[in-house]
Amino acid sequence: MDILPFFAREPTLLDKLWTTVQYPFKVFYHPIEALLSLPALSFLIIPAFSSYSTTLNFLFFYMTWAILIRSNPPLQVELFGTLGVRTLFYLLPSAGFLAFDSAAPQLAAGLKEHGDDALAMGEEQGGRKGRWWKITMISIANVVLAALSQTALEFLFTRVLRIRSALKITTTLPMPWSIAKDLVFGLLLREVLTYALHRYVLHGAGLRLAKWHKRWQHSILVPFSFVAHYDHPLAYLVHVFLPMYIPALFFRMHLLTYHIYLAIVSLEETFVYSGYNILPTAFILGGMARRQERHLMGNGKGNFGSFGFLDFVLGTSLGEDLIDDVVGEAHAKKVGKKAKGKAKSMKKGRKTSASDKEIDETVSEEQDEEELLRSRKRNTERKGKKTSIEGRRERNGDEEDDKPRRKPNNGLRKGRGRPKRPSDDDE
């Protein structure tokens, strides 16, 4: 019996379905290999540990991407890439925030908007034996559920319906303009879908999904990062997965563009639900975080969107709307700049005044020293003059003493003899 043709036969639909089901388990068996197989990681690692130019880095990235696409099934690349992006940009940062809150609760409470009440392991949340571990596990399970749902749709399109894939999985790389265009349109369409599904489905009157959503996610008034994906599985698919995936399906994004889009969404969810009042961008993420907190605390009566534009237009804003956030942030920045400018000017004025005082003191000291030197010179000159005059006088006195004194000549002159006496003859 020849058994080689049996092993060499083409895999059936059931074989492919079983292979697809095995993909998530391979991630847990070989997680490091799965993550390092992503070309985005190689693109980040190669420039960090090498001194190559930008052109060579892009060349290495293109070669890695082409080899990855040609040597692996597209479904496996899409699934591993999606799980890798979610792990790097949502699960790991959320776990880091949770570890920071538990390791340094006093410091974390100072950075939280609501203080101790916002700590995942605080007394208001039940302490270390509270619901934080349940919320974390359900959030991770929902992330895996979304990745499997995305893979199932791709499998339905490509293997069952025999149509093109939902995402472009090719060896060619997208151009920067197409990446920027897809990102902008994708985020705008996601905002519209989030508002519509959140308001009319998850908060619709009498709907079962609305009851599940209220019982699960709205049971938490003060969120932390893992609350972003904590919801009933069906409500989670409607609230998070469909608004995120439908734009990628509608515009048929390239897989790399989709990974960038997914990374932006993941970082947004991580920071918006973190509860911290110090965020990378206070204007965008800060306003989104405040609107999300008002939505949870207001029992879902408004703030259904992420950016707040549709809430402002349709009148469903709770508290301050988008315009108030813009004006407040601009005013805060303006005041901050003015304060900084005044502080700098005051510091400069203080520095200049202090330097002027120091200069005046040094100048006065130099002038005093010069005056002292001049007075000393004058005194020495005067003393010198006195000593010279006295010396001259002494010298003159010594010379006069040394000279022989002249005797009175009694009318005698030089060359002439003694005067003659009158003789008798003359008489």
Rosetta blueprint (number, residue, H / E / L):
1 M L
2 D L
3 I L
4 L H
5 P H
6 F H
7 F H
8 A L
9 R L
10 E L
11 P L
12 T L
13 L H
14 L H
15 D H
16 K H
17 L H
18 W H
19 T H
20 T H
21 V H
22 Q H
23 Y H
24 P H
25 F H
26 K H
27 V H
28 F H
29 Y H
30 H L
31 P H
32 I H
33 E H
34 A H
35 L H
36 L H
37 S L
38 L L
39 P H
40 A H
41 L H
42 S H
43 F H
44 L H
45 I H
46 I H
47 P H
48 A H
49 F L
50 S L
51 S L
52 Y L
53 S L
54 T H
55 T H
56 L H
57 N H
58 F H
59 L H
60 F H
61 F H
62 Y H
63 M H
64 T H
65 W H
66 A H
67 I H
68 L H
69 I H
70 R H
71 S H
72 N L
73 P L
74 P H
75 L H
76 Q H
77 V H
78 E H
79 L H
80 F H
81 G H
82 T H
83 L H
84 G H
85 V H
86 R H
87 T H
88 L H
89 F H
90 Y H
91 L H
92 L H
93 P H
94 S H
95 A H
96 G H
97 F H
98 L H
99 A H
100 F H
101 D H
102 S H
103 A H
104 A L
105 P H
106 Q H
107 L H
108 A H
109 A H
110 G H
111 L H
112 K E
113 E L
114 H L
115 G H
116 D H
117 D H
118 A H
119 L L
120 A L
121 M L
122 G L
123 E L
124 E L
125 Q L
126 G L
127 G H
128 R H
129 K H
130 G L
131 R L
132 W H
133 W H
134 K H
135 I H
136 T H
137 M H
138 I H
139 S H
140 I H
141 A H
142 N H
143 V H
144 V H
145 L H
146 A H
147 A H
148 L H
149 S H
150 Q H
151 T H
152 A H
153 L H
154 E H
155 F H
156 L H
157 F H
158 T H
159 R H
160 V H
161 L L
162 R L
163 I L
164 R L
165 S L
166 A L
167 L L
168 K E
169 I L
170 T L
171 T L
172 T L
173 L L
174 P L
175 M L
176 P H
177 W H
178 S H
179 I H
180 A H
181 K H
182 D H
183 L H
184 V H
185 F H
186 G H
187 L H
188 L H
189 L H
190 R H
191 E H
192 V H
193 L H
194 T H
195 Y H
196 A H
197 L H
198 H H
199 R H
200 Y H
201 V L
202 L L
203 H L
204 G L
205 A L
206 G L
207 L L
208 R H
209 L H
210 A H
211 K H
212 W H
213 H H
214 K H
215 R H
216 W H
217 Q H
218 H H
219 S H
220 I L
221 L L
222 V L
223 P L
224 F L
225 S H
226 F H
227 V H
228 A H
229 H H
230 Y L
231 D L
232 H L
233 P H
234 L H
235 A H
236 Y H
237 L H
238 V H
239 H H
240 V H
241 F H
242 L H
243 P H
244 M H
245 Y H
246 I H
247 P H
248 A H
249 L H
250 F H
251 F H
252 R L
253 M L
254 H E
255 L H
256 L H
257 T H
258 Y H
259 H H
260 I H
261 Y H
262 L H
263 A H
264 I H
265 V H
266 S H
267 L H
268 E H
269 E H
270 T H
271 F H
272 V H
273 Y L
274 S L
275 G L
276 Y E
277 N L
278 I L
279 L L
280 P L
281 T L
282 A L
283 F L
284 I H
285 L H
286 G H
287 G H
288 M H
289 A H
290 R H
291 R H
292 Q H
293 E H
294 R H
295 H H
296 L H
297 M H
298 G L
299 N L
300 G L
301 K L
302 G L
303 N L
304 F L
305 G L
306 S L
307 F L
308 G L
309 F H
310 L H
311 D H
312 F H
313 V H
314 L H
315 G L
316 T L
317 S L
318 L L
319 G L
320 E L
321 D L
322 L H
323 I H
324 D H
325 D H
326 V H
327 V H
328 G H
329 E H
330 A H
331 H H
332 A H
333 K H
334 K H
335 V H
336 G H
337 K H
338 K H
339 A H
340 K H
341 G H
342 K H
343 A H
344 K H
345 S H
346 M H
347 K H
348 K H
349 G H
350 R H
351 K H
352 T H
353 S H
354 A H
355 S H
356 D H
357 K H
358 E H
359 I H
360 D H
361 E H
362 T H
363 V H
364 S H
365 E H
366 E H
367 Q H
368 D H
369 E H
370 E H
371 E H
372 L H
373 L H
374 R H
375 S H
376 R H
377 K H
378 R H
379 N H
380 T H
381 E H
382 R H
383 K H
384 G H
385 K H
386 K H
387 T H
388 S H
389 I H
390 E H
391 G H
392 R H
393 R H
394 E H
395 R H
396 N H
397 G H
398 D H
399 E H
400 E H
401 D H
402 D H
403 K L
404 P L
405 R L
406 R L
407 K L
408 P L
409 N L
410 N L
411 G L
412 L L
413 R L
414 K L
415 G L
416 R L
417 G L
418 R L
419 P L
420 K L
421 R L
422 P L
423 S L
424 D L
425 D L
426 D L
427 E L
